[in-house]
């Protein structure tokens, strides 16, 4: 697999389209940090790290509106790819949907959202947009 982050986002996107409640994804430290950010921002209902086998896995409970059955995540977009990396400084930080969405960044101080990176005045690689 050449791009594990794109695989992560695609598995979540496919589970949303198929109206699944839970999706299981092979774990890595970067994927765990992205999952924590999605949970903190309210895009997923819950998550659990399962330590089975050499790699382990992440079980993510997707969040749906009980009335309309609409998911909390409208779009998951991969920005920086292995073939074309996208970096930004804190002054040029993108605003997703004019501040309503979240950009997930990998910085020298860890994986964080665009707002946290702006507050810490640190730039980094833009991994994905979520809204």
GUTINU-550368 format. One record per atom (N, C-alpha, C): residue number from 1; residue in one letter; atom name; x, y, z. Coordinates in Angstrom, 1 decimal, decimal comma. Each point is the difference from the previous one (the first is absolute). Example, Ala and Ser with C-alpha at 12.3 -4.5 7.8 and 13.67 -1.06 7.14 Angstrom:
<atoms>
> 1; A; N; 13,2; -5,7; 7,8;
> 1; A; CA; -0,9; 1,2; 0,0;
> 1; A; C; 0,9; 1,2; 0,0;
> 2; S; N; -0,4; 1,1; -0,7;
> 2; S; CA; 0,9; 1,1; 0,0;
> 2; S; C; -0,8; 1,1; 0,8;
</atoms>
This chain:
<atoms>
> 1; X; N; 0,9; -1,2; 0,0;
> 1; X; CA; -0,9; 1,2; 0,0;
> 1; X; C; 0,9; 1,2; 0,0;
> 2; X; N; -0,2; 0,9; -0,9;
> 2; X; CA; 0,8; 1,2; -0,1;
> 2; X; C; -0,4; 1,2; 0,8;
> 3; X; N; -1,3; 0,1; 0,2;
> 3; X; CA; -0,6; 1,1; 0,7;
> 3; X; C; -1,0; -0,4; 1,1;
> 4; X; N; 0,5; -0,3; 1,2;
> 4; X; CA; -0,9; -0,5; 1,1;
> 4; X; C; -1,1; 1,0; 0,4;
> 5; X; N; 0,3; 1,3; -0,1;
> 5; X; CA; -0,9; 1,0; 0,5;
> 5; X; C; -1,2; 0,0; -1,0;
> 6; X; N; 0,3; -0,1; -1,3;
> 6; X; CA; -1,1; 0,0; -1,0;
> 6; X; C; -0,8; -1,2; 0,2;
> 7; X; N; 0,6; -1,2; 0,3;
> 7; X; CA; -0,7; -1,2; 0,3;
> 7; X; C; -1,0; 0,2; 1,2;
> 8; X; N; 0,5; 0,6; 1,0;
> 8; X; CA; -0,8; 0,3; 1,2;
> 8; X; C; -1,2; 0,9; -0,3;
> 9; X; N; 0,2; 1,0; -0,8;
> 9; X; CA; -1,1; 0,9; -0,3;
> 9; X; C; -1,0; -0,7; -1,0;
> 10; X; N; 0,5; -0,8; -0,9;
> 10; X; CA; -0,9; -0,7; -0,9;
> 10; X; C; -0,8; -1,1; 0,7;
> 11; X; N; 0,6; -0,6; 1,0;
> 11; X; CA; -0,8; -1,0; 0,8;
> 11; X; C; -1,1; 0,7; 0,8;
> 12; X; N; 0,3; 1,1; 0,6;
> 12; X; CA; -1,1; 0,8; 0,7;
> 12; X; C; -1,0; 0,5; -1,0;
> 13; X; N; 0,4; 0,5; -1,1;
> 13; X; CA; -1,0; 0,5; -1,1;
> 13; X; C; -0,9; -1,1; -0,5;
> 14; X; N; 0,6; -1,2; -0,2;
> 14; X; CA; -0,8; -1,1; -0,5;
> 14; X; C; -1,0; -0,5; 1,0;
> 15; X; N; 0,4; 0,0; 1,3;
> 15; X; CA; -0,9; -0,4; 1,1;
> 15; X; C; -1,1; 0,9; 0,1;
> 16; X; N; 0,2; 1,3; -0,2;
> 16; X; CA; -1,0; 1,0; 0,1;
> 16; X; C; -1,0; -0,2; -1,1;
> 17; X; N; 0,5; -0,2; -1,2;
> 17; X; CA; -0,9; -0,2; -1,2;
> 17; X; C; -0,8; -1,3; 0,1;
> 18; X; N; 0,5; -1,0; 0,7;
> 18; X; CA; -0,7; -1,2; 0,2;
> 18; X; C; -0,8; 0,0; 1,3;
> 19; X; N; 0,0; 1,1; 0,7;
> 19; X; CA; -0,8; 0,2; 1,2;
> 19; X; C; 0,4; -1,0; 1,1;
> 20; X; N; 1,2; -0,4; 0,1;
> 20; X; CA; 0,5; -0,8; 1,0;
> 20; X; C; 0,1; 0,7; 1,3;
> 21; X; N; -0,2; -0,7; 1,2;
> 21; X; CA; 0,2; 0,7; 1,3;
> 21; X; C; 1,4; 0,0; 0,4;
> 22; X; N; 0,8; -1,1; -0,3;
> 22; X; CA; 1,3; -0,1; 0,5;
> 22; X; C; 0,9; -0,3; -1,2;
> 23; X; N; 1,2; 0,5; 0,0;
> 23; X; CA; 1,0; -0,3; -1,0;
> 23; X; C; 1,3; -0,4; 0,7;
> 24; X; N; 0,7; -1,0; -0,5;
> 24; X; CA; 1,3; -0,5; 0,6;
> 24; X; C; 1,1; 0,3; -1,0;
> 25; X; N; 1,1; 0,6; 0,5;
> 25; X; CA; 1,1; 0,5; -0,8;
> 25; X; C; 1,3; -0,5; 0,6;
> 26; X; N; 1,0; -0,4; -0,8;
> 26; X; CA; 1,3; -0,4; 0,6;
> 26; X; C; 0,6; 1,3; 0,7;
> 27; X; N; 0,6; -0,2; 1,1;
> 27; X; CA; 0,5; 1,1; 0,8;
> 27; X; C; 1,4; 0,4; -0,3;
> 28; X; N; 0,3; 1,3; 0,2;
> 28; X; CA; 1,3; 0,6; 0,0;
> 28; X; C; -0,1; 1,2; 1,0;
> 29; X; N; 1,2; 0,5; 0,4;
> 29; X; CA; -0,1; 1,1; 0,9;
> 29; X; C; -0,6; 1,3; -0,6;
> 30; X; N; 0,3; 0,2; -1,3;
> 30; X; CA; -0,6; 1,2; -0,7;
> 30; X; C; -1,5; -0,2; -0,1;
> 31; X; N; -0,5; -1,2; -0,4;
> 31; X; CA; -1,4; -0,2; -0,1;
> 31; X; C; -0,7; 0,1; 1,4;
> 32; X; N; 0,6; -0,4; 1,1;
> 32; X; CA; -0,5; 0,2; 1,3;
> 32; X; C; -0,2; 1,5; 0,3;
> 33; X; N; 1,0; 0,8; -0,3;
> 33; X; CA; -0,1; 1,4; 0,3;
> 33; X; C; -1,1; 0,7; -0,9;
> 34; X; N; -0,2; -0,4; -1,2;
> 34; X; CA; -1,1; 0,5; -0,9;
> 34; X; C; -1,3; -0,4; 0,6;
> 35; X; N; -0,1; -1,2; 0,5;
> 35; X; CA; -1,3; -0,5; 0,6;
> 35; X; C; -0,3; 0,8; 1,3;
> 36; X; N; 1,0; 0,3; 0,8;
> 36; X; CA; -0,3; 0,8; 1,2;
> 36; X; C; -0,5; 1,4; -0,4;
> 37; X; N; 0,6; 0,6; -1,0;
> 37; X; CA; -0,5; 1,3; -0,5;
> 37; X; C; -1,4; -0,1; -0,5;
> 38; X; N; -0,3; -1,0; -0,8;
> 38; X; CA; -1,4; -0,1; -0,4;
> 38; X; C; -1,0; -0,2; 1,1;
> 39; X; N; 0,4; -0,7; 1,1;
> 39; X; CA; -0,8; -0,2; 1,1;
> 39; X; C; -0,2; 1,3; 0,8;
> 40; X; N; 1,1; 0,8; 0,2;
> 40; X; CA; 0,0; 1,2; 0,8;
> 40; X; C; -0,9; 1,1; -0,7;
> 41; X; N; 0,0; 0,0; -1,3;
> 41; X; CA; -0,7; 0,9; -0,8;
> 41; X; C; -1,5; -0,4; -0,3;
> 42; X; N; -0,4; -1,2; 0,5;
> 42; X; CA; -1,3; -0,5; -0,1;
> 42; X; C; -0,4; -0,6; -1,3;
> 43; X; N; 0,9; -0,4; -0,8;
> 43; X; CA; -0,3; -0,6; -1,3;
> 43; X; C; -0,3; -1,5; 0,1;
> 44; X; N; 0,5; -0,7; 1,1;
> 44; X; CA; -0,3; -1,4; 0,2;
> 44; X; C; -0,6; -0,1; 1,4;
> 45; X; N; -0,7; -1,1; 0,2;
> 45; X; CA; -0,7; -0,3; 1,3;
> 45; X; C; 1,0; -0,5; 1,0;
> 46; X; N; 0,8; -1,0; -0,3;
> 46; X; CA; 1,0; -0,5; 0,9;
> 46; X; C; 1,0; -0,8; -0,8;
> 47; X; N; 1,1; -0,4; 0,7;
> 47; X; CA; 1,0; -0,8; -0,6;
> 47; X; C; 0,7; -0,9; 1,1;
> 48; X; N; 0,6; -1,1; -0,5;
> 48; X; CA; 0,7; -0,9; 0,9;
> 48; X; C; 1,2; -0,5; -0,7;
> 49; X; N; 1,2; -0,1; 0,7;
> 49; X; CA; 1,2; -0,5; -0,6;
> 49; X; C; 0,1; -1,5; 0,5;
> 50; X; N; 0,0; -0,9; -1,0;
> 50; X; CA; 0,1; -1,4; 0,3;
> 50; X; C; 1,4; -0,5; -0,2;
> 51; X; N; 0,7; -0,5; 1,0;
> 51; X; CA; 1,4; -0,5; -0,1;
> 51; X; C; 0,0; -1,5; -0,3;
> 52; X; N; -0,3; -0,4; -1,2;
> 52; X; CA; 0,0; -1,4; -0,4;
> 52; X; C; 1,0; -0,1; -1,1;
> 53; X; N; 0,8; -1,0; 0,1;
> 53; X; CA; 1,0; -0,3; -1,1;
> 53; X; C; 1,2; 1,0; 0,0;
> 54; X; N; 0,7; 0,0; -1,0;
> 54; X; CA; 1,2; 0,9; 0,0;
> 54; X; C; -0,3; 1,5; -0,2;
> 55; X; N; -1,1; 0,3; -0,7;
> 55; X; CA; -0,3; 1,4; -0,3;
> 55; X; C; -1,1; 0,6; 0,9;
> 56; X; N; -1,0; -0,8; 0,3;
> 56; X; CA; -1,2; 0,5; 0,7;
> 56; X; C; -1,0; 0,6; -1,0;
> 57; X; N; -1,1; 0,5; 0,5;
> 57; X; CA; -1,0; 0,6; -0,8;
> 57; X; C; -0,7; 1,1; 0,8;
> 58; X; N; -0,8; 0,8; -0,8;
> 58; X; CA; -0,8; 1,1; 0,6;
> 58; X; C; -1,4; -0,3; -0,4;
> 59; X; N; -0,9; 0,0; 1,0;
> 59; X; CA; -1,4; -0,2; -0,3;
> 59; X; C; -0,7; 1,4; 0,2;
> 60; X; N; -0,6; 0,5; -1,0;
> 60; X; CA; -0,6; 1,3; 0,1;
> 60; X; C; -1,5; -0,1; -0,2;
> 61; X; N; -0,8; 0,5; 1,0;
> 61; X; CA; -1,4; 0,1; 0,0;
> 61; X; C; -0,4; 1,3; -0,7;
> 62; X; N; -0,7; -0,1; -1,2;
> 62; X; CA; -0,3; 1,2; -0,7;
> 62; X; C; -1,3; 0,7; 0,6;
> 63; X; N; 0,0; 1,3; -0,2;
> 63; X; CA; -1,1; 0,8; 0,6;
> 63; X; C; -1,0; 0,3; -1,0;
> 64; X; N; -1,3; -0,3; 0,2;
> 64; X; CA; -1,1; 0,3; -0,8;
> 64; X; C; -1,0; 0,8; 0,7;
> 65; X; N; -0,8; 0,8; -0,7;
> 65; X; CA; -1,1; 0,7; 0,5;
> 65; X; C; -1,2; -1,0; 0,2;
> 66; X; N; -0,6; -0,1; 1,2;
> 66; X; CA; -1,0; -1,1; 0,2;
> 66; X; C; -1,2; 0,3; -0,9;
> 67; X; N; -0,4; 1,2; -0,3;
> 67; X; CA; -1,2; 0,3; -0,7;
> 67; X; C; 0,2; -0,2; -1,5;
> 68; X; N; 1,0; 0,6; -0,6;
> 68; X; CA; 0,2; 0,0; -1,5;
> 68; X; C; 0,9; -1,1; -0,5;
> 69; X; N; 0,7; -0,6; 1,0;
> 69; X; CA; 1,1; -1,0; -0,4;
> 69; X; C; 1,1; 0,6; -0,8;
> 70; X; N; 0,3; 1,2; 0,2;
> 70; X; CA; 1,1; 0,7; -0,7;
> 70; X; C; 1,2; 0,0; 0,9;
> 71; X; N; 1,2; -0,3; -0,7;
> 71; X; CA; 1,2; -0,1; 0,8;
> 71; X; C; 0,6; 1,4; 0,3;
> 72; X; N; 0,8; 0,1; 1,1;
> 72; X; CA; 0,6; 1,2; 0,5;
> 72; X; C; 1,1; 0,4; -1,0;
> 73; X; N; 0,6; -0,9; -0,7;
> 73; X; CA; 1,1; 0,3; -0,9;
> 73; X; C; -0,6; 0,1; -1,4;
> 74; X; N; 0,1; 1,2; -0,6;
> 74; X; CA; -0,5; 0,2; -1,4;
> 74; X; C; 1,1; -0,3; -1,0;
> 75; X; N; 1,2; 0,4; 0,3;
> 75; X; CA; 1,1; -0,2; -1,0;
> 75; X; C; 1,3; -0,3; 0,8;
> 76; X; N; 0,8; -0,9; -0,5;
> 76; X; CA; 1,3; -0,3; 0,4;
> 76; X; C; 0,9; 0,1; -1,2;
> 77; X; N; 0,9; 1,0; 0,0;
> 77; X; CA; 0,8; 0,2; -1,2;
> 77; X; C; 1,5; -0,1; 0,4;
> 78; X; N; 0,7; -0,9; -0,7;
> 78; X; CA; 1,5; -0,1; 0,1;
> 78; X; C; 0,7; 1,1; -0,7;
> 79; X; N; 0,8; 0,8; 0,6;
> 79; X; CA; 0,7; 1,1; -0,6;
> 79; X; C; 1,4; -0,3; -0,4;
> 80; X; N; 0,9; -0,3; 1,0;
> 80; X; CA; 1,3; -0,4; -0,3;
> 80; X; C; 0,2; -1,4; -0,3;
> 81; X; N; 0,5; -0,4; -1,2;
> 81; X; CA; 0,2; -1,3; -0,4;
> 81; X; C; 1,5; -0,4; -0,1;
> 82; X; N; 0,3; -1,3; -0,1;
> 82; X; CA; 1,4; -0,3; -0,1;
> 82; X; C; 0,7; 0,6; -1,2;
> 83; X; N; -0,8; 0,2; -1,1;
> 83; X; CA; 0,6; 0,5; -1,2;
> 83; X; C; 0,1; 1,5; 0,0;
> 84; X; N; -0,9; 0,7; 0,8;
> 84; X; CA; 0,0; 1,5; 0,0;
> 84; X; C; -0,3; 0,4; 1,5;
> 85; X; N; 1,0; 0,3; 0,7;
> 85; X; CA; -0,2; 0,4; 1,4;
> 85; X; C; -0,4; 1,5; 0,0;
> 86; X; N; -0,9; 0,3; 0,9;
> 86; X; CA; -0,5; 1,4; 0,2;
> 86; X; C; 0,4; 0,5; 1,4;
> 87; X; N; 0,8; 1,0; 0,1;
> 87; X; CA; 0,4; 0,6; 1,3;
> 87; X; C; -0,5; 1,4; 0,1;
> 88; X; N; -0,2; 0,5; 1,2;
> 88; X; CA; -0,4; 1,3; 0,2;
> 88; X; C; 0,6; 0,6; 1,3;
> 89; X; N; 0,2; 1,3; 0,0;
> 89; X; CA; 0,4; 0,7; 1,2;
> 89; X; C; -1,2; 0,4; 0,8;
> 90; X; N; 0,2; 0,5; 1,2;
> 90; X; CA; -1,2; 0,3; 0,8;
> 90; X; C; -0,7; 1,3; -0,5;
> 91; X; N; 0,7; 0,9; -0,8;
> 91; X; CA; -0,6; 1,2; -0,5;
> 91; X; C; -0,9; -0,3; -1,2;
> 92; X; N; 0,4; -1,1; -0,7;
> 92; X; CA; -0,8; -0,4; -1,3;
> 92; X; C; -0,9; -1,2; 0,3;
> 93; X; N; -0,4; -0,2; 1,2;
> 93; X; CA; -0,8; -1,2; 0,4;
> 93; X; C; -1,3; 0,1; -0,7;
> 94; X; N; -0,5; -1,1; -0,6;
> 94; X; CA; -1,3; 0,0; -0,7;
> 94; X; C; -1,1; 0,0; 1,0;
> 95; X; N; -1,1; 0,6; -0,4;
> 95; X; CA; -1,3; 0,0; 0,8;
> 95; X; C; -1,0; -0,9; -0,8;
> 96; X; N; -0,4; -1,1; 0,6;
> 96; X; CA; -0,9; -0,9; -0,7;
> 96; X; C; -1,4; 0,5; 0,3;
> 97; X; N; -0,7; 0,2; -1,1;
> 97; X; CA; -1,4; 0,5; 0,0;
> 97; X; C; -0,1; 1,2; 0,9;
> 98; X; N; 0,9; 0,9; -0,1;
> 98; X; CA; 0,1; 1,3; 0,7;
> 98; X; C; 0,0; -0,2; 1,5;
> 99; X; N; 0,6; -1,1; 0,5;
> 99; X; CA; 0,2; -0,3; 1,4;
> 99; X; C; -1,0; -1,0; 0,5;
> 100; X; N; -1,0; -0,5; -0,8;
> 100; X; CA; -0,9; -1,0; 0,5;
> 100; X; C; 0,5; -1,4; -0,1;
> 101; X; N; 1,0; -0,2; -0,9;
> 101; X; CA; 0,6; -1,3; -0,1;
> 101; X; C; 1,4; 0,0; 0,7;
> 102; X; N; 0,7; -1,2; -0,1;
> 102; X; CA; 1,2; -0,1; 0,7;
> 102; X; C; 1,1; -0,5; -1,0;
> 103; X; N; 1,2; 0,6; 0,0;
> 103; X; CA; 1,1; -0,5; -0,7;
> 103; X; C; 0,9; -0,7; 1,0;
> 104; X; N; 0,4; -1,3; -0,3;
> 104; X; CA; 0,9; -0,8; 0,9;
> 104; X; C; 1,4; 0,2; -0,5;
> 105; X; N; 0,9; 0,4; 0,9;
> 105; X; CA; 1,4; 0,2; -0,4;
> 105; X; C; 0,9; -0,8; 0,8;
> 106; X; N; 1,1; -0,4; -0,6;
> 106; X; CA; 1,1; -0,7; 0,6;
> 106; X; C; 1,1; 1,1; 0,2;
> 107; X; N; 0,3; 0,3; 1,3;
> 107; X; CA; 1,0; 1,1; 0,3;
> 107; X; C; 1,1; -0,6; 0,8;
> 108; X; N; 1,0; 0,9; 0,3;
> 108; X; CA; 1,1; -0,5; 0,8;
> 108; X; C; -0,4; -0,2; 1,4;
> 109; X; N; -1,2; 0,5; 0,4;
> 109; X; CA; -0,5; -0,2; 1,4;
> 109; X; C; -1,1; -1,0; 0,0;
> 110; X; N; -0,1; -0,8; -1,0;
> 110; X; CA; -1,0; -1,1; -0,1;
> 110; X; C; -1,1; 0,3; -1,0;
> 111; X; N; -1,0; -0,9; 0,0;
> 111; X; CA; -1,2; 0,2; -0,9;
> 111; X; C; -1,0; 0,8; 0,7;
> 112; X; N; -0,5; 1,1; -0,7;
> 112; X; CA; -0,9; 0,9; 0,6;
> 112; X; C; -0,9; 0,6; -1,1;
> 113; X; N; -1,0; 0,8; 0,4;
> 113; X; CA; -0,9; 0,7; -0,9;
> 113; X; C; 0,6; 1,3; -0,4;
> 114; X; N; -0,5; 0,6; -1,0;
> 114; X; CA; 0,5; 1,3; -0,5;
> 114; X; C; -0,1; 1,1; 1,0;
> 115; X; N; -1,1; 0,0; 0,8;
> 115; X; CA; -0,1; 1,0; 1,1;
> 115; X; C; 1,0; -0,1; 1,0;
> 116; X; N; 0,3; -1,2; 0,5;
> 116; X; CA; 1,0; -0,3; 1,0;
> 116; X; C; 1,4; 0,4; -0,6;
> 117; X; N; 0,3; -0,3; -1,2;
> 117; X; CA; 1,3; 0,4; -0,6;
> 117; X; C; 0,1; 1,5; -0,1;
> 118; X; N; -1,1; 0,7; -0,4;
> 118; X; CA; 0,0; 1,4; 0,0;
> 118; X; C; 0,3; 0,6; 1,3;
> 119; X; N; -0,6; -0,5; 1,1;
> 119; X; CA; 0,2; 0,5; 1,3;
> 119; X; C; 1,5; -0,2; 0,5;
> 120; X; N; 0,6; -1,2; -0,4;
> 120; X; CA; 1,3; -0,3; 0,4;
> 120; X; C; 1,1; 0,6; -1,0;
> 121; X; N; -0,5; 0,7; -1,0;
> 121; X; CA; 0,8; 0,6; -1,0;
> 121; X; C; 1,0; -1,0; -0,6;
> 122; X; N; -0,5; -1,1; -0,5;
> 122; X; CA; 0,8; -1,1; -0,6;
> 122; X; C; -0,7; -0,5; -1,3;
> 123; X; N; 0,8; -0,2; -1,0;
> 123; X; CA; -0,5; -0,5; -1,3;
> 123; X; C; 0,3; -1,5; -0,1;
> 124; X; N; -0,4; -0,6; -1,1;
> 124; X; CA; 0,3; -1,4; -0,3;
> 124; X; C; -0,7; -0,5; -1,2;
> 125; X; N; -0,1; -1,3; -0,1;
> 125; X; CA; -0,6; -0,7; -1,2;
> 125; X; C; -1,5; -0,1; 0,2;
> 126; X; N; -0,7; 0,4; -1,0;
> 126; X; CA; -1,5; -0,1; 0,1;
> 126; X; C; -0,4; -1,4; -0,4;
> 127; X; N; -0,5; -0,8; 0,9;
> 127; X; CA; -0,3; -1,3; -0,3;
> 127; X; C; -1,4; -0,2; -0,7;
> 128; X; N; -1,0; 0,7; 0,6;
> 128; X; CA; -1,4; -0,2; -0,5;
> 128; X; C; -0,9; 1,2; 0,4;
> 129; X; N; -1,1; 0,1; -0,7;
> 129; X; CA; -1,1; 0,9; 0,4;
> 129; X; C; -1,2; -0,8; 0,5;
> 130; X; N; -0,7; 0,4; 1,0;
> 130; X; CA; -1,2; -0,7; 0,5;
> 130; X; C; -1,0; 1,0; 0,2;
> 131; X; N; -1,2; -0,2; -0,6;
> 131; X; CA; -1,2; 0,8; 0,3;
> 131; X; C; -1,2; -0,7; -0,3;
</atoms>
